[in-house]
Amino acid sequence: MEDIKLIVTDMDGTFLNSSHEVSPEFPEIYEELKRRNILFVPASGRQMLGITKYFGEIENEMAFIAENGGYVIYKNEELFADKLEENHMAEIISAVRNIPGATAVLSGKKKAYVETENQDFIDYISQFYTDNERREDLTLGVDDSIFKIAVYHPEGSEKNVYPVLKEFEKYGLEIVISGQYWLDIMNKNINKGNALEKLQKALNISPQQTMAFGDYMNDIEMLENSKYSYAMKNAHPSVKKAASFEACTNDNFGVLKIIKDYLNIK
């Protein structure tokens, strides 16, 4: 194995366990990564604040890929920020309203925005979208840079949401199933893989020096941009097909097990 310079990992279903917790072993492992000049990069469909909150004081030493690749920061400096054009937003939100059980979230730079009055749903998304606000009508737009429209369905996004919304690809948009219950709509070519490439180029790190972990379809491009690509045991079959290796489940903190093996930590 070549010297690894960058380790990038998805968060939900990958780095975090099912209770959305970080392994208690992480601080010790992070210190060893830092000592060896290996950059640790969380990459998620979450809002930036929904990722950085897990890392406390070390946040300013790290890089983060948020919004499925729409927003990248390194040591608190913005490397890349994408903005969804407003012209098709109202049409997409109207289409989501017509899907029974579906709920749209506008994910912006300042906040996330929802129409629903369902407090259980608002409490649920607060773990991913830390700062959120209810609006009467999202088709009227918001005064914010919107990175993506995230759509939730309690019975699964692949079956209930994707078949309806895939038609919006005609506008040059990326429609990606980002989790069992989630689908994300972004600008074309916005994905974690392209965001990782921007970071690699900025830091002069190659895919051959990169290790990556993921569990869902929105991780595939990121895995393809890393020589040492791992699908979690709990990953979607298409992710396992795209990865070169397999890690044990997120509930067994499989990411850290692989990192410990690489660092030769018992």
C-alpha positions, 0 to 999 in steps of 0.5 A: 500500500502506498503512503496515504495522505488523505482519508475521506469518509461518508458520515451516516451509515459509514463513519457514524454508527446507527445512533449517529455517534463517533467512536470513542477511539477516534480522538486517539486515532486522529492524533496519530493521523495528524502525527503522520500528516494524513488529512482526515476528511468527512464528506456528507450530504449533510449541511456543513454545520451538521458535520463540523459539530462532531469534531469540536476544536480539531475542526479548524485543522480539517477539510470537509465536503458538505452538501454532497460535494456542493460545499468544500472547506479546508482549515476554515477557508472556503475552497468551493461553493456551488449554488442551485439556480432558482429557475426550476426550484418552484417546479421541483417543490410542486412535484415533491408536494404531489408525492404522498409522504414526501417532504422537501428540504432546501439546504442553504448556506445560512440555513435549511428551509422546510414547509412542513409543520410536522414537529417530529420531522423537524426534530429528526432533520435537526441532526443533519440540518442544525440550523433550520427554519419553517417557511409557509411556501418554499416556491417563493424562494429564500434569500440564501445560496441553496446548495441542494433540494433534499427530499425525504420519504419514510418508505424509501427514496429509491422506490417512491421519489426517484421515479417521479423526480428523475425527469428533472435531469432534463434541466441538467440537474443531478438527481441522486439517491443519497440514503435509504430515505433521502434523494438529493437534487443538485447541479450537474457534476456536483458530487463528492468525487468531483469535490474530492478531486478539487481538494486533491488538486489544491493539496497536491494529493493523488487518488493513489494516496487517497483512502475512501469509505462509503455506503450509498450511491452518492459515495460512488464517485468519491470511491472511484477517485480513490485507489483504496476504496472501501464499501461498508458491509452494510452498503448498497450493492451498487456501492460494493460493486464500485469499491475495491475493498470491504470494511465491516459495518458502521455499527462496528466502526469499520472505518476506524478498524481499517485505519487502525490496521493501516496505522498498525495500531492495536 
